[in-house]
Amino acid sequence: MDFLRLDFSRHIFRALAWGMVTLGLAMGALFPLFILVFGVPQDIAFSRSFIISTLIAGFVVGNLNFLLASRIVRPRLTRLAERMQHVRNAMQRATFSGDWSACDPADCRLEERDEDEIGAVAKSYNALLYALHDAHRIEDRIRNFTATLSSKLDLSELGDQALRLLMDLSNAQGGALILERQGEWHLLASHGLTSPAQILESPAFHTLRESPKQTRMSLPPEVSVDAILAQFKPSDVLLTPILNHGLTLGWCVLASATPFAEETPRIMPLLMNGLGLALNNALLHDDLQRVAALDPLTGIYNRRFGFKRLEEELSRAERNQSPLAAMIFDLDHFKRVNDTFGHLAGDRVLIRAAQLARDLLREGDVILRYGGEEFVIVLPGAGLQDARNVAERVRFAISQAEFPIGGDQSLKVTASIGVCATNGKQPISAEALINAADQRLYAAKASGRNRVIADESLQENTPSAH
């Protein structure tokens, strides 16, 4: 502040003082010539005393003019310098502390009451201050948005969190995140939209996604937007591609009943950079989790992850007091297949058997490779009779299928299945449930193979984990 004040004092006002005093002296020196026009005698006009008097008067007037200008202008310029220095110091502190509250325009702005050049400077200063404040506000939004999402690795959780933040930042009433995976488009998250899946079928979206650039468009008439309290037709729809290293990972669709703020279309691509990075990390994590969870031969869950899913389903069944069934099926005389045709042929049989069983299950059912030629199927919500019916369909499908083992050769294979179930009212561990199903499997093998055993009496004697 002192530096700026000295700068004004020693340069602008010093030059102003010299200029005004010089002008006063010049006017004093020219005044005797001027009064000759009005008939003043020459001996009086050019007398020594009169010239000295006019020079002194010019000097005094010049100084008075300087003092008057200094009194009017200096405080305004000094206040401007002080505010600028305050903002400069606040910016230096905020650069390291991250706290920009001291640069709030409400505290640092200048009054704009004057219409002269200094008033114009004040207006420009205030405009710069508001622009700086807006820039840091947007920067904070982007940083907070990116930091919030950076720790999310679950795709579903990430999508839901990101969309809620984006809707809040843009004041949108409806929105959706659309993700591209393996050439197909999927709805990752949606809020406030009655029929978000219709966006994927929109011809306009199919055209737009070929050119990854932000655009505004109106939803087709068949797509309605559902606000929290009322139905409304969006007046502004913003579609922004989610990019990561030049690749389009998906699209963000935001709908508002009123036009978006002017800054929204500008800030969205910046937010999409952070979302693209977070989505890429989540996709990589999801792929790693999927690889770690799957049996490399059959593509179904491996034993470790499958048991984790079984424990989750058992906990859910106990909370809801709902039934759950489990079965183990084993390919009959599988060792003979390996010994006769080789392990490659045996692998083909296992892959085919897992595929046949998986095709007969519901979306929420779980199938895992228990070990060797044994497989476990978990049926949430299924009682013993329902599970018995599913087991019979699996056994029949395997017994009727042809199992290609290479070339023109194929085999016929059968399976034995043990089934058990819990009603969800009695606590039971995953290990106890599988042991009970294993008992039935051995009973099925002992009674001739290629059959299903689901014995109620065995269910009653199932050992409890507690």
Secondary structure as UniProt FT lines:
FT   HELIX           2..7
FT   HELIX           8..13
FT   HELIX           14..36
FT   TURN            37..39
FT   HELIX           42..45
FT   HELIX           48..97
FT   HELIX           101..103
FT   HELIX           105..108
FT   HELIX           117..150
FT   HELIX           155..170
FT   STRAND          174..181
FT   TURN            182..183
FT   STRAND          184..191
FT   HELIX           197..201
FT   HELIX           203..208
FT   TURN            209..210
FT   STRAND          215..216
FT   TURN            221..222
FT   STRAND          225..226
FT   STRAND          231..232
FT   STRAND          236..244
FT   TURN            245..246
FT   STRAND          247..256
FT   TURN            262..263
FT   HELIX           264..293
FT   TURN            296..298
FT   HELIX           303..320
FT   STRAND          324..331
FT   TURN            332..333
FT   HELIX           334..341
FT   HELIX           343..359
FT   TURN            363..364
FT   STRAND          366..371
FT   TURN            372..373
FT   STRAND          374..380
FT   HELIX           384..400
FT   STRAND          403..406
FT   TURN            407..408
FT   STRAND          409..411
FT   STRAND          415..422
FT   HELIX           430..446
FT   TURN            447..448
FT   STRAND          452..453
FT   HELIX           456..460
//
